[in-house]
C-alpha cells in the first residue's frame, strides 16, 4: 500500500509542471480548425513523428479549405487567382521547407515538406515552386472555384474595394488600377490602421505538434490575404514569423496581419522568451505587446507550446477582434478542445 502511495505521488510530481498543463503528446493549432487537429493527432497516435503530424494536420485544412482561408478557392488576388504560402519546421534538425506564391498546386504544405526532404534549399517561390512541385509528383490543378470567382467579381464591381494600395493615382480608396505612384507625397496614408480588408480576409492554420518524447515541429498553410497585390507573400511561410520550432525549447505559430507581423519574427521571439524560462502564455503575450508598441491595434495572434506540453496563446485587440479561438488535443482528452483567449 505504502509503495503504491509513494508511486502515485512520484508520478504526480513528474507529470506536474507549475504554470500550465503538461501532458504529452500535444497538438495545438490556430482557430477552430478541429479536423486538422484530429488528423495530426492520429498521426502521433499511430507512432508518426511530430513533423508528419504537422504536415498531415495542415494538409487536412488545405483539403477542407478551413473557413476559406486555407487551401484552394479562397482569398483571390487582384487578378482573381488563389496562391498559397506554407512552411514546415523540424525542431530537432532545424530543417525548414517553405513555399510562397505557389500556383495551381493544392497541397502547399506537402510541397514545403518536399523542399525540406528533397532539396538543400529552404524556400521556393512562385512559378518555379510550382514547377518544382510538379517534378515531385504534385498534381497541377486550377485553384479557382465558383466561390473565389464570385468574391473576385464582387470586388471588381465595387471599384476594387478594399485593396492594399496607398499613395497612388487614381485614388485607390475609390478606383481600380492600374495605379501610378504619387510623386512627393507628404505622408503615408493608412499607416497604422486595420481596415476591413485586414480583419476579414486573413486566417491561417498554424500548428505545433509535440510528441511524447518532446520532439517539436511546427507548420503553417494559408492562401494569404484576400485581394492581395499579385506576388504578395505574407508572414506564414517565413521561418520565425509564421512558425518556429526548437525541440530544446518549444514551438510557436502566428496568424493575423502578416504584412506587419513578419517584421517582428513573432514565432521566433516567442520561442526565445520560452527559452528564457517564460511560461508559454506569457511568452505569447510579451510577443504580442512588442508588436503593439509600434502598431497598437494590429490584428494578430500567436500560439505557444513548450517541449513539456504547457501551452498558451495571446492576441492583439483590434476593432472587431477581441477574442482568439485555438484548438488543442493532448493526452487525456479524446476530442479536440476549442479554447478562447481574450485579446490584450
Ligand atoms: N498571416 C496570414 C497572412 O497575412 C493571414 C492570417 O493568418 O490571417 O498571409
Boltz pocket constraint, residues with backbone or C-beta under 6 A from the ligand:
constraints:
  - pocket:
      binder: B
      contacts: [[A, 201], [A, 202], [A, 203], [A, 204], [A, 222], [A, 223], [A, 224], [A, 225], [A, 233], [A, 234], [A, 235], [A, 236], [A, 254], [A, 255], [A, 256], [A, 257], [A, 258], [A, 259]]
      max_distance: 6.0
